[in-house]
Amino acid sequence: MTRSEFDDIRAHIAAEEGDCDDLLQIARTLLDDLEQARLREATLRARYMGLLTAARATMASDAVGDIDPLTFLRHELGKRGQLPTGDEEVTRILSDARTAETLLAHLEEKPQSRPRAGARMRRCAGAARRLPR
């Protein structure tokens, strides 16, 4: 949604005030939450793009034999205070990276096949289950 669409919705809500004040308050709150989520997403996308650009520039710099190819990445991480500072932090970061790599590998694996529709499985929970009388 664009900023003007949010403003249009807010204007519509303001014009409807009257009998349903509670519902309109909920609508305003949801709209505010949606706008904040949109802003956070835009911020994360921009930061991701900066990090991706720095990583690509680092690799390109390394490919041409630059003396210090990590300059771009070091600068981007330094802006956010994300550079490792001590041996303990370096060890933790490397451990986290290995764990993340393992988790991502599991996510990319082919999912297990589901049982066929003909082979119904009994389920013990669910909203449709009724207790015997």
KAFEN-V42149 format. One line per field, one symbol per residue. ss: DSSP state (H for helix, E for strand, L for the rest). psi: psi as a letter, one per 40 degrees, with the letter a starting at -180 (. if undefined). A space follows every 50 residues. Layout:
ss: ???
psi: ???
This chain:
ss: LLHHHHHHHHHHHHHLLLLLHHHHHHHHHHHHHHHHHHHHHHHHHHHHHH HHHHHHHHHHHHHLLLLLLLHHHHHHHHHLLLLLLLHHHHHHHHHHHHHH HHHHHHHHLLLLLLLLLLLLLLLLLLLLLLLLL
psi: iidddddddddddddeibdfdddddddddddddddddddddddddddddd dddddddddddddefidgeedddddddddefehididddddddddddddd dddddddeihiiiiiiddghihieiidehiii.
